[in-house]
Amino acid sequence: MSDATLADYRRLIADRPAKLTGPEAQYTPASQNSTDYHCDQCRHFFISKVAGYNVCEVVRLQPEKSIESKAKCKFWTRTGERFPLLNNHA
């Protein structure tokens, strides 16, 4: 196998992964009363120091903006195996 080329890199960067919209994932902004299942406790959440905002592997807000750390969506999970907010586990 040969080393990757600049063309390989450009194809990789151009192929931005598809994500769900906020409404599709039932993304709910932080609530004062919410204490469970926050995005910052989900395996899909990370802080992008380069982009300068919070990112989710599943949800992309439109217009693109930071995912709230205390928000939640139906695909919240710590393990990637159990989804307590997802009603249909199929």
Contacts in CASP RR format, 6 or more apart in sequence:
PFRMAT RR
TARGET T0000
AUTHOR 0000-0000-0000
METHOD contacts of the structure
MODEL  1
MSDATLADYRRLIADRPAKLTGPEAQYTPASQNSTDYHCDQCRHFFISKV
AGYNVCEVVRLQPEKSIESKAKCKFWTRTGERFPLLNNHA
19 56 0 8 1.000
19 57 0 8 1.000
19 58 0 8 1.000
19 59 0 8 1.000
19 60 0 8 1.000
20 58 0 8 1.000
20 59 0 8 1.000
20 60 0 8 1.000
20 75 0 8 1.000
21 59 0 8 1.000
21 60 0 8 1.000
21 61 0 8 1.000
21 62 0 8 1.000
22 59 0 8 1.000
22 60 0 8 1.000
22 61 0 8 1.000
22 62 0 8 1.000
22 73 0 8 1.000
25 58 0 8 1.000
25 59 0 8 1.000
25 73 0 8 1.000
25 74 0 8 1.000
25 75 0 8 1.000
26 73 0 8 1.000
26 74 0 8 1.000
26 85 0 8 1.000
27 59 0 8 1.000
27 61 0 8 1.000
27 67 0 8 1.000
27 71 0 8 1.000
27 72 0 8 1.000
27 73 0 8 1.000
28 34 0 8 1.000
28 71 0 8 1.000
28 72 0 8 1.000
28 73 0 8 1.000
29 68 0 8 1.000
29 71 0 8 1.000
30 38 0 8 1.000
30 68 0 8 1.000
30 69 0 8 1.000
30 70 0 8 1.000
30 71 0 8 1.000
31 70 0 8 1.000
34 70 0 8 1.000
34 72 0 8 1.000
36 72 0 8 1.000
37 72 0 8 1.000
37 76 0 8 1.000
37 84 0 8 1.000
37 85 0 8 1.000
38 69 0 8 1.000
38 70 0 8 1.000
38 71 0 8 1.000
38 72 0 8 1.000
39 45 0 8 1.000
39 54 0 8 1.000
39 56 0 8 1.000
39 67 0 8 1.000
39 68 0 8 1.000
39 69 0 8 1.000
39 70 0 8 1.000
39 71 0 8 1.000
39 72 0 8 1.000
39 73 0 8 1.000
39 76 0 8 1.000
40 54 0 8 1.000
40 69 0 8 1.000
40 70 0 8 1.000
41 76 0 8 1.000
41 78 0 8 1.000
42 56 0 8 1.000
42 72 0 8 1.000
42 76 0 8 1.000
42 77 0 8 1.000
42 78 0 8 1.000
43 77 0 8 1.000
43 78 0 8 1.000
43 79 0 8 1.000
43 80 0 8 1.000
44 56 0 8 1.000
44 57 0 8 1.000
44 58 0 8 1.000
44 59 0 8 1.000
44 75 0 8 1.000
44 76 0 8 1.000
44 77 0 8 1.000
45 54 0 8 1.000
45 55 0 8 1.000
45 56 0 8 1.000
45 57 0 8 1.000
45 67 0 8 1.000
45 69 0 8 1.000
46 54 0 8 1.000
46 55 0 8 1.000
46 57 0 8 1.000
47 53 0 8 1.000
47 54 0 8 1.000
47 55 0 8 1.000
48 54 0 8 1.000
48 55 0 8 1.000
52 66 0 8 1.000
53 65 0 8 1.000
53 66 0 8 1.000
53 67 0 8 1.000
54 66 0 8 1.000
54 67 0 8 1.000
54 68 0 8 1.000
54 69 0 8 1.000
55 66 0 8 1.000
55 67 0 8 1.000
56 67 0 8 1.000
56 73 0 8 1.000
58 73 0 8 1.000
58 75 0 8 1.000
59 67 0 8 1.000
59 73 0 8 1.000
59 75 0 8 1.000
61 67 0 8 1.000
72 85 0 8 1.000
73 85 0 8 1.000
74 83 0 8 1.000
74 85 0 8 1.000
74 86 0 8 1.000
74 87 0 8 1.000
75 83 0 8 1.000
75 85 0 8 1.000
75 86 0 8 1.000
76 83 0 8 1.000
76 84 0 8 1.000
76 85 0 8 1.000
77 83 0 8 1.000
77 84 0 8 1.000
83 89 0 8 1.000
END
